Amino acid sequence: MDFMLSEEQEQIRSAIEKLCIPFNDEYWAARDRDGTFPDDFHRTLGEAGWLGIAMPEAYGGAGLGITEAALMMQTIAGTGAGLSGASAVHMNIFGLHPVVVFGSDEQKQRWLPPLIQGHHKACFAVTEPNTGLNTLKLKTRAVRHGDHYVVTGQKVWISTAQVANKMLLLARTTPVEEAKGTDGLSLFYTDLDRNHVEVREIEKMGRKAVDSNQVFIDGLRIPVEDRIGEEGKGFSYILHGLNPERILIAAEAIGLGKAALRRAAQYAKERIVFDRPIGRNQGIQHPLAKSWMELEAANLMVLKAAFLYDTDRPCAAEANSAKYLAAEACFHACENAIFTHGGMGYAKEYHVERYLRESWIPRLAPVSPQLILCFIAEKVLGLDKSY
Ligand SMILES: Cc1cc2nc3c(=O)[nH]c(=O)nc-3n(C[C@H](O)[C@H](O)[C@H](O)COP(=O)(O)OP(=O)(O)OC[C@H]3O[C@@H](n4cnc5c(N)ncnc54)[C@H](O)[C@@H]3O)c2cc1C
């Protein structure tokens, strides 16, 4: 059992840290204020070739694993970019996994290189307002007319839809009452044609620079050649990408938690109250020490899940556990960082309030902590399915 990062993995970490230097806490605080998408950050990573870290070499990617992608995302978030930085590129890194696995050569040639080069931005449209986590019941309809489909429906919380020119869309091709098992949904990767797709931004708690939206689709024409794989099998294709997505978001949460802890420890050393640094008090030390342990333990689960995935082994229990543990550890680290800063924890100047607002995202999405607990209870412990 080897817990050490390889030389290549260490190099990834330091190269990403270097690239992120111009995009410091002040940069992200400004984006959080003005809400503009961090195009320059996205471009910098694209030009340096990092957006293709986990994409096949045949299409311009680096062909590395989810372990390396997770390290990269953790490093980005850990510089203080948090979920704003991570979410700005998250979709490029692994979002098109269903295309890599189930797409035709022609589709990969058409879609992967521009995404890897940073010329295309894609959003991922699954969640719907009336079905929530019960994805198999989603209602957005794609009806086939000869060589194309016509799509009508509604999505919610779709991140980056303000800036994306492409959309990975899960839509129903078989009416729900006729669908068998997990069949009946189809997956498309297509142009986000704003003549037929209205995107309304949701005002939200944090990560203002990376938009999330209500999406109204009305008569969107999708050519058959933009359907991934077989009609009706879209849910199973999405399932393939769920574990790596959980691993990535877990890694991002660890990065954010570490950024909070670093700031807290620094402030605890510098802030003098009662004639001594506040960090000399156990009441300050212990919560931070506990957060360090929680983050490190969660990170081991992230790396284990990534290792299992990269070696083609089942990893659903570990990927879900990593997402759960990392999100909770991140949240507690951000909360402890605010307590350590006292009143200044509430001031934007010290950044930890921004971190705390962003720490809610890995808790809530892409799957809730409750549903992860349900999954572990059922699939690992053999208890009855509760949902
Ligand atoms: C910032 C942000 C960005 C997002 N980006 C995207 C995106 O790009 N694309 C996309 O498709 N989606 C996105 N989402 C959506 C996200 O994946 C969903 O919000 C999440 O899956 C939960 O779905 P829901 O909000 O509909 O919750 P609901 O399904 O309405 O659930 C509400 C609550 O009830 C609980 N609950 C429901 N059923 C049970 C049960 N049987 N047992 C126990 N508890 C239960 C849930 O755990 C949850 O706490 C994003 C969300 C956020 C907040």
The ligand as an SDF file (V2000), in Angstrom:
LIG
                    3D

 53 58  0  0  0  0  0  0  0  0999 V2000
  -25.0760   25.5970   -6.6190 C   0  0  0  0  0  0  0  0  0  0  0  0
  -25.7330   24.4470   -7.2850 C   0  0  0  0  0  0  0  0  0  0  0  0
  -25.3330   24.0700   -8.5500 C   0  0  0  0  0  0  0  0  0  0  0  0
  -25.9810   23.0300   -9.2180 C   0  0  0  0  0  0  0  0  0  0  0  0
  -25.6120   22.7300  -10.5080 N   0  0  0  0  0  0  0  0  0  0  0  0
  -26.3260   21.7960  -11.2070 C   0  0  0  0  0  0  0  0  0  0  0  0
  -26.0530   21.5570  -12.5900 C   0  0  0  0  0  0  0  0  0  0  0  0
  -25.1390   22.1480  -13.1910 O   0  0  0  0  0  0  0  0  0  0  0  0
  -26.8210   20.6560  -13.2620 N   0  0  0  0  0  0  0  0  0  0  0  0
  -27.8340   19.9750  -12.6560 C   0  0  0  0  0  0  0  0  0  0  0  0
  -28.4780   19.1650  -13.3290 O   0  0  0  0  0  0  0  0  0  0  0  0
  -28.1300   20.1880  -11.3460 N   0  0  0  0  0  0  0  0  0  0  0  0
  -27.4000   21.0790  -10.6110 C   0  0  0  0  0  0  0  0  0  0  0  0
  -27.6970   21.3140   -9.2810 N   0  0  0  0  0  0  0  0  0  0  0  0
  -28.8330   20.6150   -8.6840 C   0  0  0  0  0  0  0  0  0  0  0  0
  -28.4630   19.6290   -7.6010 C   0  0  0  0  0  0  0  0  0  0  0  0
  -27.8430   18.5140   -8.1620 O   0  0  0  0  0  0  0  0  0  0  0  0
  -29.7740   19.3080   -6.8650 C   0  0  0  0  0  0  0  0  0  0  0  0
  -30.1430   20.4710   -6.1490 O   0  0  0  0  0  0  0  0  0  0  0  0
  -29.6290   18.1440   -5.9550 C   0  0  0  0  0  0  0  0  0  0  0  0
  -29.4710   16.9910   -6.7360 O   0  0  0  0  0  0  0  0  0  0  0  0
  -30.8520   17.9910   -5.0560 C   0  0  0  0  0  0  0  0  0  0  0  0
  -32.0290   17.9940   -5.8050 O   0  0  0  0  0  0  0  0  0  0  0  0
  -33.2350   18.9490   -5.3700 P   0  0  0  0  0  0  0  0  0  0  0  0
  -32.6850   20.2840   -5.0850 O   0  0  0  0  0  0  0  0  0  0  0  0
  -34.3160   18.8600   -6.3790 O   0  0  0  0  0  0  0  0  0  0  0  0
  -33.7120   18.3060   -3.9910 O   0  0  0  0  0  0  0  0  0  0  0  0
  -35.0400   17.4940   -3.7000 P   0  0  0  0  0  0  0  0  0  0  0  0
  -35.0620   16.2420   -4.5100 O   0  0  0  0  0  0  0  0  0  0  0  0
  -36.2060   18.4090   -3.7820 O   0  0  0  0  0  0  0  0  0  0  0  0
  -34.8030   17.0970   -2.1730 O   0  0  0  0  0  0  0  0  0  0  0  0
  -34.9850   18.0620   -1.1220 C   0  0  0  0  0  0  0  0  0  0  0  0
  -34.4730   17.4780    0.1860 C   0  0  0  0  0  0  0  0  0  0  0  0
  -35.2310   16.3150    0.5250 O   0  0  0  0  0  0  0  0  0  0  0  0
  -34.3630   15.2430    0.8010 C   0  0  0  0  0  0  0  0  0  0  0  0
  -34.9980   13.9910    0.3790 N   0  0  0  0  0  0  0  0  0  0  0  0
  -35.7400   13.7660   -0.7330 C   0  0  0  0  0  0  0  0  0  0  0  0
  -36.1380   12.4820   -0.7490 N   0  0  0  0  0  0  0  0  0  0  0  0
  -35.6190   11.8920    0.3660 C   0  0  0  0  0  0  0  0  0  0  0  0
  -35.6560   10.5840    0.9150 C   0  0  0  0  0  0  0  0  0  0  0  0
  -36.3340    9.5760    0.3290 N   0  0  0  0  0  0  0  0  0  0  0  0
  -35.0010   10.3390    2.0830 N   0  0  0  0  0  0  0  0  0  0  0  0
  -34.3320   11.3370    2.7010 C   0  0  0  0  0  0  0  0  0  0  0  0
  -34.2620   12.5970    2.2360 N   0  0  0  0  0  0  0  0  0  0  0  0
  -34.8860   12.8650    1.0840 C   0  0  0  0  0  0  0  0  0  0  0  0
  -33.1170   15.5180   -0.0230 C   0  0  0  0  0  0  0  0  0  0  0  0
  -31.9880   14.8350    0.5280 O   0  0  0  0  0  0  0  0  0  0  0  0
  -33.0040   17.0260    0.1160 C   0  0  0  0  0  0  0  0  0  0  0  0
  -32.3580   17.3540    1.3120 O   0  0  0  0  0  0  0  0  0  0  0  0
  -27.0340   22.3310   -8.5750 C   0  0  0  0  0  0  0  0  0  0  0  0
  -27.4230   22.6980   -7.2810 C   0  0  0  0  0  0  0  0  0  0  0  0
  -26.7970   23.7420   -6.6380 C   0  0  0  0  0  0  0  0  0  0  0  0
  -27.2550   24.1340   -5.2710 C   0  0  0  0  0  0  0  0  0  0  0  0
  1  2  1  0
  2  3  1  0
  2 52  2  0
  3  4  2  0
  4  5  1  0
  4 50  1  0
  5  6  2  0
  6  7  1  0
  6 13  1  0
  7  8  2  0
  7  9  1  0
  9 10  1  0
 10 11  2  0
 10 12  1  0
 12 13  2  0
 13 14  1  0
 14 15  1  0
 14 50  1  0
 15 16  1  0
 16 17  1  0
 16 18  1  0
 18 19  1  0
 18 20  1  0
 20 21  1  0
 20 22  1  0
 22 23  1  0
 23 24  1  0
 24 25  2  0
 24 26  1  0
 24 27  1  0
 27 28  1  0
 28 29  2  0
 28 30  1  0
 28 31  1  0
 31 32  1  0
 32 33  1  0
 33 34  1  0
 33 48  1  0
 34 35  1  0
 35 36  1  0
 35 46  1  0
 36 37  1  0
 36 45  1  0
 37 38  2  0
 38 39  1  0
 39 40  1  0
 39 45  2  0
 40 41  1  0
 40 42  2  0
 42 43  1  0
 43 44  2  0
 44 45  1  0
 46 47  1  0
 46 48  1  0
 48 49  1  0
 50 51  2  0
 51 52  1  0
 52 53  1  0
M  END
$$$$
